[in-house]
Amino acid sequence: MKASLLIEKYGFEKLTEASADFEIKHAFMGDLLSWVMGHAKSEDAWITILGHPNIIAVALLRELSCVVIAHGAQIQPETIEKANEEDFLILKSPLSAFEIAKILISEGV
Amino acid sequence: MIHQHFNVEKEDYANAGRISSQIKQMLKQLGVSSEVLRRIAISCYEAEINMIIHSYGGEVVLTLSAEGKCELRFSDMGPGIDDIEKAMTPGWSTAKASAREFGFGAGMGLPNIKRNCDEFDLVTSPAGTTLVIGFKVL
């Protein structure tokens, strides 16, 4: 599915300026940075409740496609700033990580 | 031969991952394959984070030899690892609550490093810990 579909069809909030015009092929859910470092795959969409700037470092080092903040969790302004500097997409939704995963699966991810 | 130093400050969470990003970028420009880059990025990030969370600060030294070996040396000023065997056990962590709130402290740092590097050497004492990891990059 296109990342932009999460915004247009499901009302996810786009927090950064980066384009959402790319295909999400697979995803990873996790809130422990080392777990994500060790187990996520390149180009995964990362569903998490973490909102501090280190998520951008991890996402870039592991070459993830975007971050999706679940549960409407709080995200620090520095995180958004850093993501904008790196042209990296962050989306946010009040839905749980599980509900977000269900949407991705229903859209063929 | 390339030789480069980077300083790591104690509890500098705001810049965590910066050195790993710089090293990854540098090696990418030198044409290191994405598979090796992935392993270096994971290992370097974990070791950098370990120094930030657990040590009094220290330095990272990157050496790239003409023979195609990349060595990363992480040296800190203490306080040392009490029990290396436990520290190498996946899931075991001594990270403080403040670090855990940021999603650190999974207890996967050293296991992730060991799994991803080609050479691994860890020496520790209360005066400091030195971790040397090597990768064949060519």
gemmi code that builds the backbone of each chain (N, CA, C; Angstrom):
import gemmi

chains = {
    "A": [
        ("MET", (0.837, -1.193, 0.000), (0.000, 0.000, 0.000), (0.877, 1.249, 0.000)),
        ("LYS", (0.311, 2.334, -0.542), (1.028, 3.612, -0.486), (0.911, 4.203, 0.935)),
        ("ALA", (1.990, 4.789, 1.427), (1.954, 5.428, 2.747), (0.901, 6.543, 2.761)),
        ("SER", (0.735, 7.193, 1.606), (-0.229, 8.303, 1.523), (-1.663, 7.837, 1.788)),
        ("LEU", (-1.938, 6.550, 1.539), (-3.287, 6.022, 1.774), (-3.645, 6.079, 3.270)),
        ("LEU", (-2.642, 5.928, 4.118), (-2.891, 6.009, 5.566), (-3.412, 7.394, 5.938)),
        ("ILE", (-2.945, 8.396, 5.204), (-3.392, 9.772, 5.464), (-4.768, 10.002, 4.844)),
        ("GLU", (-4.870, 9.661, 3.545), (-6.091, 9.984, 2.796), (-7.298, 9.136, 3.215)),
        ("LYS", (-7.090, 7.847, 3.404), (-8.226, 6.956, 3.695), (-8.460, 6.758, 5.188)),
        ("TYR", (-7.372, 6.769, 5.972), (-7.511, 6.412, 7.390), (-7.266, 7.584, 8.339)),
        ("GLY", (-7.006, 8.765, 7.783), (-6.899, 9.973, 8.600), (-5.665, 10.074, 9.477)),
        ("PHE", (-4.600, 9.338, 9.122), (-3.362, 9.472, 9.896), (-2.814, 10.884, 9.715)),
        ("GLU", (-2.222, 11.404, 10.770), (-1.666, 12.755, 10.728), (-0.227, 12.689, 10.191)),
        ("LYS", (0.082, 13.579, 9.248), (1.434, 13.627, 8.682), (2.213, 14.680, 9.463)),
        ("LEU", (3.246, 14.256, 10.181), (3.951, 15.178, 11.082), (5.172, 15.827, 10.460)),
        ("THR", (5.657, 15.267, 9.354), (6.864, 15.828, 8.732), (6.597, 16.132, 7.260)),
        ("GLU", (7.542, 16.853, 6.666), (7.327, 17.339, 5.301), (7.645, 16.308, 4.224)),
        ("ALA", (8.283, 15.215, 4.595), (8.717, 14.215, 3.607), (7.532, 13.656, 2.826)),
        ("SER", (7.790, 13.220, 1.623), (6.745, 12.661, 0.770), (6.211, 11.338, 1.333)),
        ("ALA", (4.900, 11.126, 1.166), (4.298, 9.843, 1.564), (3.954, 9.030, 0.320)),
        ("ASP", (4.523, 9.450, -0.796), (4.211, 8.794, -2.070), (5.192, 7.634, -2.329)),
        ("PHE", (5.134, 6.641, -1.464), (5.951, 5.444, -1.661), (5.191, 4.234, -1.120)),
        ("GLU", (5.626, 3.092, -1.540), (4.941, 1.850, -1.194), (5.441, 1.308, 0.155)),
        ("ILE", (4.529, 0.990, 1.060), (4.911, 0.260, 2.279), (4.797, -1.227, 1.951)),
        ("LYS", (5.923, -1.924, 2.022), (5.914, -3.349, 1.645), (5.852, -4.253, 2.864)),
        ("HIS", (6.492, -3.821, 3.941), (6.466, -4.609, 5.173), (6.630, -3.681, 6.362)),
        ("ALA", (6.392, -4.209, 7.552), (6.391, -3.342, 8.731), (6.951, -4.072, 9.941)),
        ("PHE", (7.277, -3.289, 10.957), (7.817, -3.837, 12.193), (7.199, -3.083, 13.361)),
        ("MET", (6.827, -3.807, 14.409), (6.276, -3.170, 15.605), (7.240, -3.367, 16.759)),
        ("GLY", (7.586, -2.286, 17.490), (8.461, -2.473, 18.643), (8.803, -1.175, 19.320)),
        ("ASP", (9.035, -1.255, 20.625), (9.333, -0.066, 21.413), (10.651, -0.175, 22.172)),
        ("LEU", (11.453, -1.153, 21.800), (12.795, -1.271, 22.373), (13.786, -1.078, 21.234)),
        ("LEU", (14.608, -0.044, 21.357), (15.459, 0.356, 20.234), (16.380, -0.768, 19.759)),
        ("SER", (16.995, -1.482, 20.698), (17.907, -2.559, 20.299), (17.168, -3.678, 19.579)),
        ("TRP", (15.942, -3.883, 19.986), (15.151, -4.927, 19.335), (14.879, -4.536, 17.891)),
        ("VAL", (14.565, -3.272, 17.701), (14.320, -2.768, 16.351), (15.618, -2.820, 15.536)),
        ("MET", (16.718, -2.372, 16.143), (18.018, -2.416, 15.448), (18.336, -3.839, 14.996)),
        ("GLY", (18.081, -4.776, 15.884), (18.475, -6.156, 15.617), (17.535, -6.917, 14.708)),
        ("HIS", (16.276, -6.544, 14.683), (15.303, -7.393, 13.995), (14.527, -6.750, 12.848)),
        ("ALA", (14.487, -5.421, 12.788), (13.733, -4.792, 11.691), (14.457, -5.042, 10.370)),
        ("LYS", (13.688, -5.008, 9.287), (14.284, -5.164, 7.956), (14.344, -3.795, 7.284)),
        ("SER", (15.282, -3.675, 6.364), (15.390, -2.461, 5.589), (14.046, -2.163, 4.912)),
        ("GLU", (13.650, -0.904, 4.941), (12.401, -0.414, 4.343), (11.134, -0.789, 5.111)),
        ("ASP", (11.270, -1.362, 6.304), (10.082, -1.583, 7.133), (9.454, -0.240, 7.505)),
        ("ALA", (8.113, -0.229, 7.597), (7.442, 0.884, 8.276), (7.466, 0.506, 9.759)),
        ("TRP", (7.876, 1.428, 10.611), (8.067, 1.105, 12.029), (6.927, 1.701, 12.854)),
        ("ILE", (6.144, 0.815, 13.469), (5.039, 1.242, 14.325), (5.532, 1.232, 15.764)),
        ("THR", (5.426, 2.382, 16.431), (5.986, 2.484, 17.791), (5.246, 3.546, 18.590)),
        ("ILE", (5.489, 3.538, 19.891), (4.956, 4.620, 20.741), (6.082, 5.542, 21.198)),
        ("LEU", (7.317, 5.254, 20.765), (8.454, 6.095, 21.160), (8.454, 7.391, 20.349)),
        ("GLY", (8.700, 8.522, 21.028), (8.641, 9.792, 20.305), (9.881, 10.659, 20.455)),
        ("HIS", (10.953, 10.105, 21.007), (12.154, 10.936, 21.208), (13.072, 10.843, 19.992)),
        ("PRO", (14.019, 11.779, 19.855), (14.799, 11.880, 18.610), (15.601, 10.634, 18.238)),
        ("ASN", (15.904, 9.785, 19.205), (16.694, 8.594, 18.879), (15.997, 7.661, 17.898)),
        ("ILE", (14.673, 7.752, 17.817), (13.982, 6.873, 16.850), (14.413, 7.223, 15.424)),
        ("ILE", (14.757, 8.479, 15.185), (15.173, 8.869, 13.836), (16.554, 8.284, 13.527)),
        ("ALA", (17.450, 8.321, 14.541), (18.781, 7.717, 14.354), (18.642, 6.239, 14.011)),
        ("VAL", (17.801, 5.545, 14.759), (17.612, 4.105, 14.516), (16.983, 3.876, 13.135)),
        ("ALA", (15.948, 4.667, 12.827), (15.250, 4.498, 11.546), (16.192, 4.720, 10.359)),
        ("LEU", (17.062, 5.720, 10.480), (17.985, 6.009, 9.369), (19.078, 4.955, 9.276)),
        ("LEU", (19.606, 4.554, 10.436), (20.671, 3.544, 10.411), (20.163, 2.220, 9.840)),
        ("ARG", (18.905, 1.886, 10.142), (18.348, 0.626, 9.641), (17.615, 0.819, 8.307)),
        ("GLU", (17.642, 2.039, 7.799), (17.023, 2.364, 6.505), (15.557, 1.959, 6.449)),
        ("LEU", (14.821, 2.337, 7.513), (13.382, 2.066, 7.550), (12.673, 3.096, 6.671)),
        ("SER", (11.437, 2.759, 6.236), (10.782, 3.651, 5.278), (10.055, 4.809, 5.954)),
        ("CYS", (9.510, 4.570, 7.147), (8.812, 5.631, 7.871), (8.545, 5.170, 9.302)),
        ("VAL", (8.153, 6.125, 10.144), (7.738, 5.798, 11.509), (6.254, 6.122, 11.628)),
        ("VAL", (5.508, 5.209, 12.238), (4.090, 5.458, 12.503), (3.905, 5.441, 14.020)),
        ("ILE", (3.575, 6.592, 14.570), (3.385, 6.706, 16.014), (1.969, 6.237, 16.351)),
        ("ALA", (1.898, 5.220, 17.212), (0.602, 4.637, 17.584), (0.077, 5.267, 18.875)),
        ("HIS", (-1.187, 5.005, 19.167), (-1.841, 5.442, 20.412), (-1.806, 6.962, 20.588)),
        ("GLY", (-1.569, 7.701, 19.521), (-1.469, 9.160, 19.637), (-0.389, 9.574, 20.624)),
        ("ALA", (0.654, 8.732, 20.754), (1.695, 8.991, 21.769), (2.399, 10.312, 21.501)),
        ("GLN", (2.903, 10.867, 22.575), (3.555, 12.175, 22.499), (4.870, 12.069, 21.716)),
        ("ILE", (5.102, 13.051, 20.875), (6.364, 13.073, 20.127), (7.050, 14.413, 20.363)),
        ("GLN", (8.335, 14.359, 20.621), (9.060, 15.597, 20.942), (9.277, 16.448, 19.684)),
        ("PRO", (9.208, 17.780, 19.819), (9.437, 18.654, 18.665), (10.797, 18.402, 18.008)),
        ("GLU", (11.814, 18.053, 18.827), (13.164, 17.781, 18.290), (13.148, 16.590, 17.326)),
        ("THR", (12.260, 15.637, 17.605), (12.167, 14.450, 16.754), (11.669, 14.848, 15.368)),
        ("ILE", (10.644, 15.702, 15.363), (10.064, 16.161, 14.096), (11.082, 17.013, 13.327)),
        ("GLU", (11.784, 17.854, 14.079), (12.811, 18.707, 13.475), (13.897, 17.851, 12.803)),
        ("LYS", (14.352, 16.838, 13.536), (15.411, 15.968, 13.021), (14.918, 15.190, 11.789)),
        ("ALA", (13.670, 14.723, 11.853), (13.112, 13.979, 10.723), (13.006, 14.887, 9.496)),
        ("ASN", (12.623, 16.142, 9.699), (12.545, 17.088, 8.575), (13.911, 17.344, 7.961)),
        ("GLU", (14.916, 17.463, 8.826), (16.290, 17.651, 8.308), (16.699, 16.487, 7.421)),
        ("GLU", (16.217, 15.295, 7.770), (16.621, 14.083, 7.047), (15.602, 13.674, 5.985)),
        ("ASP", (14.564, 14.510, 5.796), (13.511, 14.223, 4.829), (12.891, 12.841, 5.088)),
        ("PHE", (12.508, 12.640, 6.340), (12.000, 11.335, 6.768), (10.545, 11.472, 7.219)),
        ("LEU", (9.710, 10.512, 6.808), (8.269, 10.596, 7.080), (7.896, 10.038, 8.452)),
        ("ILE", (7.133, 10.844, 9.217), (6.520, 10.355, 10.461), (5.015, 10.568, 10.355)),
        ("LEU", (4.271, 9.510, 10.622), (2.821, 9.588, 10.667), (2.374, 9.302, 12.095)),
        ("LYS", (1.162, 9.746, 12.412), (0.670, 9.533, 13.780), (-0.808, 9.170, 13.723)),
        ("SER", (-1.196, 8.286, 14.637), (-2.598, 7.872, 14.679), (-2.995, 7.592, 16.123)),
        ("PRO", (-4.271, 7.850, 16.457), (-4.713, 7.490, 17.810), (-4.914, 5.980, 17.972)),
        ("LEU", (-4.890, 5.234, 16.870), (-5.121, 3.790, 16.934), (-3.976, 3.066, 17.634)),
        ("SER", (-4.281, 1.876, 18.136), (-3.239, 1.059, 18.771), (-2.323, 0.482, 17.693)),
        ("ALA", (-1.153, 0.010, 18.118), (-0.226, -0.616, 17.173), (-0.905, -1.795, 16.474)),
        ("PHE", (-1.692, -2.535, 17.231), (-2.387, -3.690, 16.667), (-3.397, -3.265, 15.596)),
        ("GLU", (-4.167, -2.209, 15.887), (-5.159, -1.722, 14.918), (-4.464, -1.201, 13.647)),
        ("ILE", (-3.323, -0.555, 13.837), (-2.574, -0.046, 12.680), (-2.064, -1.227, 11.840)),
        ("ALA", (-1.568, -2.246, 12.531), (-1.098, -3.440, 11.820), (-2.240, -4.082, 11.034)),
        ("LYS", (-3.437, -4.082, 11.621), (-4.603, -4.667, 10.923), (-4.901, -3.900, 9.625)),
        ("ILE", (-4.784, -2.576, 9.695), (-5.015, -1.758, 8.496), (-3.994, -2.125, 7.417)),
        ("LEU", (-2.715, -2.186, 7.821), (-1.650, -2.512, 6.851), (-1.933, -3.867, 6.207)),
        ("ILE", (-2.296, -4.835, 7.021), (-2.551, -6.177, 6.499), (-3.763, -6.160, 5.539)),
        ("SER", (-4.805, -5.417, 5.957), (-6.004, -5.377, 5.099), (-5.722, -4.702, 3.762)),
        ("GLU", (-4.665, -3.889, 3.715), (-4.295, -3.213, 2.467), (-3.197, -3.964, 1.717)),
        ("GLY", (-2.930, -5.189, 2.149), (-2.029, -6.039, 1.387), (-0.571, -6.000, 1.784)),
        ("VAL", (-0.238, -5.311, 2.892), (1.178, -5.275, 3.325), (1.561, -6.630, 3.908)),
    ],
    "B": [
        ("MET", (44.957, 3.692, 4.317), (44.596, 3.536, 5.737), (43.842, 4.779, 6.221)),
        ("ILE", (42.669, 4.549, 6.811), (41.893, 5.670, 7.362), (41.822, 5.490, 8.873)),
        ("HIS", (41.989, 6.575, 9.595), (42.025, 6.533, 11.047), (41.248, 7.743, 11.547)),
        ("GLN", (40.188, 7.514, 12.295), (39.394, 8.668, 12.726), (38.880, 8.507, 14.165)),
        ("HIS", (38.919, 9.601, 14.926), (38.475, 9.590, 16.332), (37.141, 10.322, 16.482)),
        ("PHE", (36.324, 9.822, 17.388), (35.063, 10.489, 17.727), (34.916, 10.455, 19.256)),
        ("ASN", (34.495, 11.568, 19.848), (34.286, 11.592, 21.304), (32.857, 11.238, 21.661)),
        ("VAL", (32.692, 10.501, 22.760), (31.359, 10.144, 23.251), (31.199, 10.720, 24.659)),
        ("GLU", (30.131, 11.478, 24.857), (29.867, 12.084, 26.165), (28.895, 11.219, 26.953)),
        ("LYS", (29.112, 11.182, 28.252), (28.215, 10.461, 29.159), (26.779, 11.006, 29.058)),
        ("GLU", (25.827, 10.105, 28.969), (24.383, 10.431, 28.975), (23.980, 11.480, 27.937)),
        ("ASP", (24.689, 11.515, 26.828), (24.351, 12.453, 25.756), (23.316, 11.809, 24.824)),
        ("TYR", (22.134, 11.576, 25.365), (21.087, 10.874, 24.605), (20.682, 11.627, 23.347)),
        ("ALA", (20.739, 12.963, 23.423), (20.280, 13.774, 22.292), (21.087, 13.486, 21.025)),
        ("ASN", (22.370, 13.153, 21.195), (23.211, 12.896, 20.013), (23.453, 11.405, 19.769)),
        ("ALA", (22.751, 10.565, 20.498), (22.977, 9.120, 20.355), (22.728, 8.681, 18.919)),
        ("GLY", (23.691, 8.005, 18.351), (23.557, 7.525, 16.975), (24.279, 8.399, 15.970)),
        ("ARG", (24.723, 9.575, 16.408), (25.382, 10.523, 15.496), (26.688, 9.956, 14.936)),
        ("ILE", (27.490, 9.365, 15.816), (28.771, 8.811, 15.372), (28.535, 7.633, 14.428)),
        ("SER", (27.586, 6.789, 14.796), (27.272, 5.631, 13.933), (26.832, 6.099, 12.552)),
        ("SER", (26.035, 7.170, 12.514), (25.576, 7.701, 11.220), (26.751, 8.213, 10.403)),
        ("GLN", (27.656, 8.921, 11.062), (28.828, 9.472, 10.344), (29.698, 8.345, 9.791)),
        ("ILE", (29.917, 7.325, 10.615), (30.759, 6.206, 10.181), (30.089, 5.463, 9.025)),
        ("LYS", (28.790, 5.251, 9.163), (28.064, 4.547, 8.095), (28.159, 5.324, 6.782)),
        ("GLN", (27.952, 6.640, 6.882), (28.004, 7.496, 5.701), (29.379, 7.443, 5.032)),
        ("MET", (30.409, 7.500, 5.882), (31.785, 7.490, 5.374), (32.075, 6.167, 4.648)),
        ("LEU", (31.674, 5.057, 5.266), (31.952, 3.740, 4.665), (31.118, 3.524, 3.401)),
        ("LYS", (29.931, 4.098, 3.394), (29.071, 3.986, 2.209), (29.739, 4.663, 1.016)),
        ("GLN", (30.295, 5.845, 1.286), (30.968, 6.585, 0.215), (32.197, 5.852, -0.296)),
        ("LEU", (32.770, 5.014, 0.573), (33.949, 4.249, 0.164), (33.560, 2.959, -0.567)),
        ("GLY", (32.262, 2.739, -0.686), (31.791, 1.607, -1.488), (31.611, 0.307, -0.730)),
        ("VAL", (31.517, 0.378, 0.603), (31.267, -0.838, 1.396), (29.852, -1.346, 1.087)),
        ("SER", (29.707, -2.652, 0.935), (28.418, -3.227, 0.515), (27.337, -2.994, 1.567)),
        ("SER", (26.084, -2.976, 1.125), (24.990, -2.658, 2.040), (24.838, -3.727, 3.124)),
        ("GLU", (25.181, -4.967, 2.808), (25.063, -6.038, 3.816), (26.059, -5.797, 4.962)),
        ("VAL", (27.285, -5.450, 4.618), (28.308, -5.188, 5.642), (27.982, -3.875, 6.372)),
        ("LEU", (27.518, -2.885, 5.612), (27.133, -1.603, 6.224), (26.057, -1.794, 7.282)),
        ("ARG", (25.099, -2.671, 6.969), (24.002, -2.946, 7.910), (24.580, -3.498, 9.216)),
        ("ARG", (25.501, -4.460, 9.101), (26.079, -5.075, 10.300), (26.931, -4.076, 11.085)),
        ("ILE", (27.668, -3.231, 10.371), (28.495, -2.221, 11.048), (27.595, -1.198, 11.749)),
        ("ALA", (26.530, -0.775, 11.059), (25.629, 0.232, 11.634), (24.991, -0.281, 12.922)),
        ("ILE", (24.522, -1.522, 12.905), (23.886, -2.104, 14.095), (24.901, -2.175, 15.246)),
        ("SER", (26.078, -2.732, 14.959), (27.087, -2.929, 16.005), (27.569, -1.597, 16.565)),
        ("CYS", (27.837, -0.660, 15.667), (28.367, 0.630, 16.075), (27.345, 1.386, 16.921)),
        ("TYR", (26.093, 1.346, 16.496), (25.043, 2.028, 17.247), (24.930, 1.449, 18.656)),
        ("GLU", (24.900, 0.137, 18.754), (24.761, -0.510, 20.061), (25.922, -0.138, 20.982)),
        ("ALA", (27.142, -0.155, 20.435), (28.311, 0.143, 21.257), (28.321, 1.620, 21.661)),
        ("GLU", (27.918, 2.475, 20.730), (27.841, 3.912, 21.023), (26.819, 4.157, 22.143)),
        ("ILE", (25.656, 3.521, 22.025), (24.606, 3.674, 23.036), (25.084, 3.141, 24.390)),
        ("ASN", (25.766, 2.003, 24.369), (26.286, 1.440, 25.619), (27.172, 2.446, 26.333)),
        ("MET", (28.045, 3.120, 25.578), (28.944, 4.099, 26.197), (28.152, 5.265, 26.772)),
        ("ILE", (27.133, 5.711, 26.038), (26.328, 6.850, 26.498), (25.558, 6.493, 27.776)),
        ("ILE", (24.966, 5.297, 27.775), (24.128, 4.897, 28.916), (24.985, 4.526, 30.134)),
        ("HIS", (26.032, 3.728, 29.901), (26.700, 3.075, 31.031), (28.032, 3.678, 31.448)),
        ("SER", (28.718, 4.407, 30.548), (30.097, 4.794, 30.875), (30.199, 6.255, 31.296)),
        ("TYR", (31.397, 6.619, 31.711), (31.676, 8.014, 32.052), (32.110, 8.801, 30.810)),
        ("GLY", (31.957, 8.203, 29.657), (32.382, 8.841, 28.414), (33.639, 8.193, 27.882)),
        ("GLY", (33.962, 8.485, 26.637), (35.138, 7.871, 26.041), (35.260, 8.237, 24.585)),
        ("GLU", (35.878, 7.341, 23.824), (36.055, 7.665, 22.410), (35.884, 6.423, 21.529)),
        ("VAL", (35.562, 6.709, 20.275), (35.452, 5.667, 19.268), (36.552, 5.931, 18.236)),
        ("VAL", (37.283, 4.888, 17.888), (38.311, 5.037, 16.856), (37.996, 4.077, 15.713)),
        ("LEU", (37.862, 4.645, 14.538), (37.617, 3.856, 13.333), (38.939, 3.703, 12.583)),
        ("THR", (39.297, 2.470, 12.254), (40.479, 2.236, 11.433), (40.081, 1.371, 10.248)),
        ("LEU", (40.410, 1.851, 9.088), (40.129, 1.085, 7.876), (41.469, 0.798, 7.216)),
        ("SER", (41.826, -0.481, 7.160), (43.155, -0.822, 6.645), (43.120, -1.046, 5.142)),
        ("ALA", (44.289, -0.967, 4.536), (44.401, -1.182, 3.096), (44.022, -2.614, 2.733)),
        ("GLU", (44.108, -3.519, 3.705), (43.754, -4.934, 3.448), (42.244, -5.156, 3.459)),
        ("GLY", (41.491, -4.089, 3.712), (40.036, -4.225, 3.658), (39.411, -4.650, 4.968)),
        ("LYS", (40.056, -4.297, 6.071), (39.455, -4.604, 7.371), (39.049, -3.311, 8.064)),
        ("CYS", (37.822, -3.301, 8.588), (37.331, -2.149, 9.337), (37.343, -2.517, 10.817)),
        ("GLU", (38.038, -1.716, 11.615), (38.069, -1.968, 13.056), (37.469, -0.786, 13.791)),
        ("LEU", (36.588, -1.085, 14.735), (36.008, -0.040, 15.573), (36.405, -0.314, 17.014)),
        ("ARG", (37.050, 0.676, 17.634), (37.531, 0.529, 19.007), (36.766, 1.506, 19.889)),
        ("PHE", (36.039, 0.974, 20.868), (35.264, 1.808, 21.794), (35.950, 1.748, 23.151)),
        ("SER", (36.551, 2.860, 23.595), (37.257, 2.878, 24.878), (36.587, 3.892, 25.791)),
        ("ASP", (36.216, 3.452, 26.988), (35.618, 4.410, 27.922), (36.428, 4.505, 29.208)),
        ("MET", (36.002, 5.424, 30.061), (36.773, 5.729, 31.279), (36.167, 5.063, 32.517)),
        ("GLY", (35.423, 4.026, 32.338), (34.831, 3.303, 33.460), (33.329, 3.531, 33.510)),
        ("PRO", (32.645, 2.875, 34.423), (33.142, 2.145, 35.599), (33.391, 0.647, 35.368)),
        ("GLY", (33.344, 0.184, 34.132), (33.572, -1.233, 33.871), (32.298, -2.062, 33.951)),
        ("ILE", (32.372, -3.263, 33.393), (31.220, -4.176, 33.398), (31.452, -5.187, 34.532)),
        ("ASP", (30.496, -5.267, 35.452), (30.649, -6.153, 36.623), (30.760, -7.618, 36.235)),
        ("ASP", (29.872, -8.018, 35.337), (29.785, -9.441, 35.006), (29.599, -9.576, 33.493)),
        ("ILE", (30.686, -9.868, 32.794), (30.616, -9.923, 31.324), (29.652, -11.008, 30.852)),
        ("GLU", (29.669, -12.145, 31.557), (28.800, -13.253, 31.133), (27.326, -12.814, 31.137)),
        ("LYS", (26.931, -12.128, 32.202), (25.544, -11.640, 32.269), (25.313, -10.573, 31.196)),
        ("ALA", (26.298, -9.686, 31.016), (26.141, -8.606, 30.030), (25.973, -9.157, 28.613)),
        ("MET", (26.507, -10.350, 28.380), (26.396, -10.967, 27.052), (25.089, -11.751, 26.891)),
        ("THR", (24.318, -11.859, 27.979), (23.075, -12.639, 27.932), (21.935, -11.781, 27.367)),
        ("PRO", (21.309, -12.238, 26.267), (20.217, -11.445, 25.695), (19.120, -11.165, 26.731)),
        ("GLY", (18.718, -9.919, 26.833), (17.621, -9.540, 27.722), (18.078, -9.060, 29.089)),
        ("TRP", (19.338, -9.272, 29.421), (19.837, -8.832, 30.731), (20.349, -7.405, 30.622)),
        ("SER", (19.880, -6.528, 31.505), (20.258, -5.116, 31.394), (20.435, -4.470, 32.754)),
        ("THR", (21.379, -3.537, 32.842), (21.523, -2.745, 34.070), (21.151, -1.284, 33.800)),
        ("ALA", (20.490, -1.028, 32.672), (20.142, 0.361, 32.318), (19.210, 0.967, 33.363)),
        ("LYS", (19.414, 2.244, 33.622), (18.588, 2.956, 34.600), (17.193, 3.215, 34.020)),
        ("ALA", (16.244, 3.502, 34.928), (14.868, 3.760, 34.498), (14.819, 4.900, 33.481)),
        ("SER", (15.695, 5.918, 33.665), (15.678, 7.067, 32.760), (16.012, 6.628, 31.330)),
        ("ALA", (16.912, 5.653, 31.194), (17.271, 5.156, 29.865), (16.170, 4.271, 29.304)),
        ("ARG", (15.565, 3.486, 30.174), (14.512, 2.566, 29.713), (13.302, 3.332, 29.172)),
        ("GLU", (13.030, 4.493, 29.769), (11.902, 5.302, 29.296), (12.080, 5.715, 27.837)),
        ("PHE", (13.341, 5.823, 27.415), (13.630, 6.192, 26.029), (13.668, 4.978, 25.106)),
        ("GLY", (13.373, 3.810, 25.646), (13.383, 2.603, 24.806), (14.736, 1.930, 24.759)),
        ("PHE", (15.688, 2.420, 25.596), (16.985, 1.743, 25.702), (16.843, 0.649, 26.760)),
        ("GLY", (17.927, -0.108, 26.935), (17.921, -1.079, 28.022), (17.187, -2.362, 27.713)),
        ("ALA", (17.151, -2.755, 26.432), (16.506, -4.020, 26.062), (17.374, -5.208, 26.464)),
        ("GLY", (18.630, -4.923, 26.779), (19.533, -6.025, 27.102), (19.985, -6.767, 25.860)),
        ("MET", (19.941, -6.088, 24.724), (20.310, -6.728, 23.454), (21.575, -6.126, 22.846)),
        ("GLY", (22.189, -5.166, 23.542), (23.330, -4.443, 22.970), (24.492, -5.339, 22.601)),
        ("LEU", (25.150, -5.912, 23.611), (26.316, -6.754, 23.329), (25.954, -7.986, 22.491)),
        ("PRO", (24.818, -8.667, 22.783), (24.452, -9.798, 21.903), (24.281, -9.372, 20.438)),
        ("ASN", (23.667, -8.210, 20.207), (23.503, -7.719, 18.825), (24.863, -7.461, 18.175)),
        ("ILE", (25.787, -6.906, 18.957), (27.122, -6.602, 18.415), (27.827, -7.900, 18.035)),
        ("LYS", (27.824, -8.837, 18.971), (28.545, -10.097, 18.744), (28.008, -10.835, 17.520)),
        ("ARG", (26.696, -10.790, 17.372), (26.034, -11.493, 16.260), (26.384, -10.877, 14.901)),
        ("ASN", (26.702, -9.567, 14.908), (26.860, -8.874, 13.625), (28.301, -8.602, 13.191)),
        ("CYS", (29.264, -8.793, 14.104), (30.638, -8.480, 13.702), (31.411, -9.755, 13.354)),
        ("ASP", (32.571, -9.578, 12.724), (33.412, -10.728, 12.377), (34.427, -11.021, 13.478)),
        ("GLU", (34.852, -9.985, 14.205), (35.796, -10.159, 15.321), (35.277, -9.372, 16.508)),
        ("PHE", (35.462, -9.943, 17.701), (34.892, -9.338, 18.911), (35.869, -9.507, 20.063)),
        ("ASP", (36.271, -8.416, 20.682), (37.175, -8.511, 21.823), (36.751, -7.489, 22.868)),
        ("LEU", (36.482, -7.967, 24.080), (35.970, -7.093, 25.136), (36.845, -7.248, 26.379)),
        ("VAL", (37.434, -6.134, 26.818), (38.269, -6.146, 28.024), (37.723, -5.080, 28.962)),
        ("THR", (37.494, -5.465, 30.228), (36.884, -4.491, 31.133), (37.537, -4.502, 32.512)),
        ("SER", (37.562, -3.334, 33.129), (38.008, -3.189, 34.524), (37.345, -1.919, 35.041)),
        ("PRO", (37.379, -1.687, 36.345), (36.751, -0.448, 36.850), (37.327, 0.817, 36.209)),
        ("ALA", (38.563, 0.732, 35.698), (39.190, 1.911, 35.076), (38.658, 2.171, 33.663)),
        ("GLY", (37.991, 1.168, 33.090), (37.437, 1.382, 31.748), (37.220, 0.097, 30.995)),
        ("THR", (36.418, 0.207, 29.952), (36.119, -0.940, 29.098), (36.585, -0.620, 27.686)),
        ("THR", (37.198, -1.597, 27.049), (37.557, -1.440, 25.640), (36.936, -2.574, 24.849)),
        ("LEU", (36.146, -2.194, 23.892), (35.521, -3.166, 22.993), (36.110, -2.923, 21.601)),
        ("VAL", (36.659, -3.979, 21.021), (37.188, -3.866, 19.657), (36.415, -4.837, 18.780)),
        ("ILE", (35.816, -4.301, 17.714), (35.082, -5.175, 16.793), (35.624, -4.970, 15.377)),
        ("GLY", (35.688, -6.052, 14.652), (36.249, -5.996, 13.314), (35.286, -6.529, 12.265)),
        ("PHE", (35.437, -6.002, 11.063), (34.596, -6.408, 9.924), (35.459, -6.517, 8.679)),
        ("LYS", (35.210, -7.551, 7.896), (35.864, -7.624, 6.589), (34.993, -6.823, 5.635)),
        ("VAL", (35.560, -5.763, 5.074), (34.711, -4.901, 4.240), (35.003, -5.040, 2.751)),
        ("LEU", (36.078, -5.716, 2.398), (36.379, -5.868, 0.967), (36.522, -7.340, 0.597)),
    ],
}
model = gemmi.Model(1)
for chain_id, residues in chains.items():
    chain = gemmi.Chain(chain_id)
    for i, (resn, *xyz) in enumerate(residues, 1):
        res = gemmi.Residue()
        res.name, res.seqid = resn, gemmi.SeqId(i, " ")
        for name, pos in zip(("N", "CA", "C"), xyz):
            atom = gemmi.Atom()
            atom.name, atom.element = name, gemmi.Element(name[0])
            atom.pos, atom.b_iso = gemmi.Position(*pos), 0.0
            res.add_atom(atom)
        chain.add_residue(res)
    model.add_chain(chain)
structure = gemmi.Structure()
structure.add_model(model)
structure.setup_entities()
